[in-house]
Amino acid sequence: MSKLVIIGGGGAGLTAALTAKKTNRKVDVTIITERELSYSACALPFVISGEIGKLEDIYESMELICSKSNIGCIIDAATSVDTGKKIVKTAKNGSFSYDSLIIATGGMPAKPPVKGVNLENIFTLCSVEDARSIMEKVDNSKNAVVIGGGAIGIEAAVALVDLGLSVTLIEGFDHVLCRFFDPEYLEIIEDRLKEKKVELVLGHFVEEIVGEKEVVSVKVAGKEIPADLIIMATGVRPNSKIAEDAGIETLKCGIKTDWLMQTSIKDVYAAGDCAYSKSMITGKLMLSQLGTTAVRHGTVVGMNAVGETVAFEGVLGSMALKIFDFEVGRTGLTESDAKVEGIDVVSGRVKHTTKAKYYPGHKEIDMKLIFNIVDRRIIGGQVIGGETVAKEVDLLALAIAQQATIEDLIGLGYSYTPPLAPSHNIVVLAAENAHRKIMRLEKMRKKKC
Ligand SMILES: Cc1cc2nc3c(=O)[nH]c(=O)nc-3n(C[C@H](O)[C@H](O)[C@H](O)COP(=O)(O)OP(=O)(O)OC[C@H]3O[C@@H](n4cnc5c(N)ncnc54)[C@H](O)[C@@H]3O)c2cc1C
């Protein structure tokens, strides 16, 4: 019987195991994972805020999940891979031979090299244990500092405000979420945070964390901010050492993979936060450390490792985020990204309502679409508003993947009923806005000729 070994039982590893079993029941599948519990880290901020009743609601036993699907489960740390002999060794002296191997070791929270970074009551937010420690400390805290203005930092700040703490969010770049949105949306997002009393310190890196045993304050931008607890949300470093040590090709930030998610060594695949993906738009290798990417990687490698040939289609960096009662989402390239890539673009932006504007309870929504001016194909979209943002982002992601043009989107056959959706669709309106801009540009060009 052919043997598949998977290192790591997170979203990527577990999906790979379940997919492999569904694809070929005869394959002997074993997961080696350090964690006894299976859970989605994405749920952690909402357990801390109290929106999800208790921590136990988000996890299940790894062994139980595996036994239901006839998958072997070894709770242990893989320590080395011999790709010649096709053997994985573990910390508890285990030795596992394989025909195919999947490395799905995820990432580790990165901590900046700042003085005081190892004081007590400084937490990362990646695991159930992190969330438990934060929840214990929150009960006797007044002031919290979140370092890092990416999605996890913002979710952490929102949770702490909801719990009644005074929260300062520090971001070294000039804006929160600066890799994800264009400036006009970043300002709106930051205003929403300020309205809810999140104190923002932008464009300054933390100079020092002050305290003797426990953290007391944070020095930044010439100020000293009191802190009973700090959440470090300063990025995730791919956990690629085991691959590197085995002679598998790694780049600066993770394991290099090809179109099948196979590494530089035959029969060894990589998936999830530890692996590079290809951008669906530029074709360049990039990190896409998202749960959605981990699941898709897992599905692809789970099939390929048992004999199928499935191409990984690439990533768009689609994401959605809830900031109090406000939703934000994006997919593909921003206008700023496009500039860096040397792509000339035209954008269309529209503000609209989520239901008919006379229907009680409708909310506002604001969408920007970005098109390549040469072929008029959509390459990116950003959406912010009161509701339905994630669903709009998904539609735009499909449009990008299908290389839809402005005209395709204008012709979208959408649905309408006052309590659910307005008579004019926001995607169509934004595409029409971009279309008018192109028409104007073309007229001007003709006049010049
Ligand atoms: C707070 C938070 C919120 C998030 N929210 C979202 C969200 O809303 N949407 C979204 O798309 N993404 C979100 N993400 C990102 C998403 O959770 C990750 O991209 C995803 O979990 C990565 O899955 P993975 O399987 O690659 O890694 P992981 O889930 O980290 O799993 C890797 C596993 O491998 C194990 N392992 C590592 N090394 C070894 C070894 N040598 N031997 C054995 N086992 C090993 C680890 O213990 C771990 O269990 C969030 C992340 C965090 C932290």
The ligand as a Gaussian input file, in Angstrom:
#p B3LYP/6-31G(d) Opt

LIG

0 1
 C       -5.626000      35.290000      14.765000
 C       -5.670000      34.839000      13.361000
 C       -6.771000      35.139000      12.563000
 C       -6.819000      34.729000      11.241000
 N       -7.913000      35.046000      10.496000
 C       -7.999000      34.628000       9.222000
 C       -9.164000      34.876000       8.466000
 O      -10.134000      35.479000       8.949000
 N       -9.203000      34.432000       7.183000
 C       -8.162000      33.738000       6.620000
 O       -8.262000      33.351000       5.446000
 N       -7.039000      33.486000       7.336000
 C       -6.929000      33.892000       8.614000
 N       -5.822000      33.596000       9.345000
 C       -4.709000      32.846000       8.723000
 C       -4.955000      31.353000       8.775000
 O       -5.312000      30.970000      10.073000
 C       -3.678000      30.620000       8.362000
 O       -3.297000      31.060000       7.093000
 C       -3.881000      29.115000       8.328000
 O       -4.277000      28.635000       9.579000
 C       -2.598000      28.413000       7.912000
 O       -2.804000      27.026000       7.944000
 P       -1.542000      26.047000       7.897000
 O       -2.099000      24.672000       7.920000
 O       -0.622000      26.432000       6.835000
 O       -0.752000      26.335000       9.258000
 P       -1.161000      26.082000      10.775000
 O       -2.633000      26.178000      10.961000
 O       -0.270000      26.962000      11.559000
 O       -0.778000      24.562000      11.021000
 C        0.551000      24.111000      11.026000
 C        0.639000      22.959000      12.013000
 O        1.865000      22.323000      11.846000
 C        2.372000      21.965000      13.126000
 N        3.820000      21.793000      12.980000
 C        4.734000      22.732000      12.661000
 N        5.971000      22.177000      12.616000
 C        5.818000      20.871000      12.906000
 C        6.726000      19.788000      13.022000
 N        8.030000      19.940000      12.810000
 N        6.234000      18.579000      13.356000
 C        4.900000      18.400000      13.562000
 N        4.004000      19.400000      13.464000
 C        4.462000      20.617000      13.142000
 C        1.966000      23.137000      14.002000
 O        1.978000      22.794000      15.349000
 C        0.564000      23.406000      13.467000
 O       -0.383000      22.635000      14.130000
 C       -5.738000      33.990000      10.687000
 C       -4.636000      33.683000      11.470000
 C       -4.598000      34.079000      12.792000
 C       -3.405000      33.735000      13.634000

